[in-house]
Amino acid sequence: AGERGMTTAIVWLTKPDDEEDGLAYGTEDGYLAIWKRNHNEDKFTEIYCDRLTGGKDGQEISAMAYDASSKQLAVVHRAESVHRFVIDGSMYPRPVKSVSIPKHWPQSVAFGQIGVHGPDLWTFGREDGAIYILNDEGKVLKTKTTGSVM
């Protein structure tokens, strides 16, 4: 644990055109951290850590996804917030868009079809059973209802 809270989500960051890779993780207190791997020593170095803005009902990061082809990282909080970043050459996250979807509690997130400016983002709700599909600007393109709790 520690001062950032327990780890609640984790994802590998890989670059198809580069040997460098890293690890991104989120915590129960809303922190996003990125560690870059040093292949020569097989060690990790933390290069980024910041607390993201969660929803009004919580900070916990519930899921993350990474799309290697677009170098995009998606981070969702258990309460309404969805963040999208581009991971730059030094493995630093550059914000693309952060949005809040009222009464949506994301349990999972994934990248979908590639749009004009990058892949669509799918968020899967816990209590509402809703799936929201967002474009790169955070606009909801489509909402699907599963009719059950996920």
Secondary structure, DSSP 4 states (H G I P E B T S, - for coil): --TT--EEEEEEEE-TT-S-EEEEEEETTSEEEEEEEETTTTEEEEEEEEEPP-BTTB--EEEEEEETTTTEEEEEESSSEEEEEEE-TTS-EEEEEEEE-TT--EEEEEEEEEETTEEEEEEEESSS-EEEEE-TTS-EEEEEE-SS--
